[in-house]
């Protein structure tokens, strides 16, 4: 519950693009409701997207900026909020998962592509 509360506050940073209702903005940011990466069984891709950003995809040419300056708890909270809001019913994201992904991607400067993220999923 604490992570959800932290995440709800952090999500304000995301709401301009992904919208307060998680439905996204056409040609700007994809929906997080039933989102491919947002609700995946393995949250690793979503964590990496927040840490390093994401290149655009068809229909959403804009890129997501990295938010690596957020703490592990803030990122875990934001993802937990997204994964449990907008009708989504995915698992919470422990801050330790974020810490592990941060250490595994330390030094990465490029935003992630869909092809790279697909390799993270089981």
C-alpha positions in Angstrom: 0.0 0.0 0.0 2.9 2.4 0.8 4.4 1.8 -2.7 1.1 2.5 -4.3 0.8 5.8 -2.4 4.3 6.9 -3.3 3.6 5.9 -6.9 0.4 7.9 -7.1 2.4 11.0 -6.3 5.2 10.2 -8.7 2.8 9.4 -11.5 2.0 13.1 -11.7 5.3 13.3 -13.7 3.9 10.8 -16.2 0.3 12.0 -16.4 1.1 14.8 -19.0 1.8 12.2 -21.6 0.1 9.0 -20.4 -2.8 11.1 -19.0 -4.3 10.9 -15.5 -6.6 8.0 -16.6 -3.7 6.0 -18.1 -5.2 6.1 -21.6 -2.3 7.9 -23.2 -2.3 10.7 -25.8 -2.6 9.9 -29.4 0.8 10.3 -31.2 2.4 11.3 -27.9 2.4 8.5 -25.3 0.8 5.1 -25.4 -1.8 3.9 -23.0 -0.7 2.3 -19.8 -4.1 0.6 -19.3 -3.4 -2.9 -20.5 0.0 -1.6 -21.7 2.3 -4.2 -23.2 5.3 -3.3 -21.0 3.4 -1.8 -18.1 1.4 -4.9 -17.3 3.8 -7.6 -18.4 4.3 -10.5 -16.0 8.0 -9.6 -15.7 8.3 -5.9 -14.7 11.9 -5.8 -15.9 11.1 -4.0 -19.2 9.0 -1.4 -17.5 11.7 -0.7 -15.0 14.3 -0.3 -17.7 12.0 2.1 -19.7 11.7 4.3 -16.6 15.4 4.2 -15.9 16.7 4.8 -19.5 13.7 6.0 -21.5 12.2 4.4 -24.6 12.4 5.1 -28.3 9.1 5.8 -30.1 7.0 3.1 -31.7 4.5 3.2 -34.6 1.7 5.5 -33.7 3.8 7.1 -30.9 6.9 8.6 -32.5 8.0 10.6 -29.5 10.5 9.1 -27.1 10.1 8.7 -23.3 12.7 10.6 -21.4 14.7 8.6 -18.8 13.8 9.2 -15.2 16.9 7.6 -13.6 17.2 10.5 -11.1 14.2 9.1 -9.2 15.0 6.8 -6.3 14.4 3.0 -6.5 11.4 3.4 -4.2 9.9 6.2 -6.4 10.3 4.1 -9.5 9.0 1.0 -7.8 6.0 3.0 -6.5 5.2 4.6 -9.9 5.3 1.2 -11.6 3.2 -0.4 -8.8 0.7 2.4 -9.1 0.5 1.9 -12.9 0.3 -1.9 -12.6 -2.6 -1.7 -10.2 -4.5 1.3 -11.6 -6.6 1.9 -14.7 -8.1 -1.6 -14.5 -4.6 -3.2 -14.5 -4.1 -6.1 -12.1 -0.4 -6.8 -12.3 1.9 -7.4 -9.4 3.7 -4.8 -7.3 7.3 -3.9 -8.1 9.7 -4.2 -5.2 12.4 -1.5 -4.9 15.0 -4.3 -5.0 14.0 -5.1 -8.6 14.6 -1.5 -9.5 18.0 -1.6 -7.8 19.0 -4.8 -9.6 18.0 -3.4 -13.0 19.8 -0.1 -12.3 23.0 -2.0 -11.6 22.6 -4.2 -14.6 22.1 -1.2 -16.9 24.6 1.1 -15.3 26.3 3.2 -17.9 23.6 2.8 -20.6 22.8 6.1 -22.2 20.6 5.0 -25.1 16.8 4.7 -24.8 15.4 1.2 -25.1 13.8 -0.1 -28.3 10.9 -2.6 -28.5 13.3 -5.2 -29.9 15.6 -4.9 -27.0 12.8 -5.0 -24.5 11.3 -8.2 -26.0 14.5 -10.0 -25.1 14.0 -9.1 -21.4 10.6 -10.7 -21.2 10.5 -14.4 -20.3 
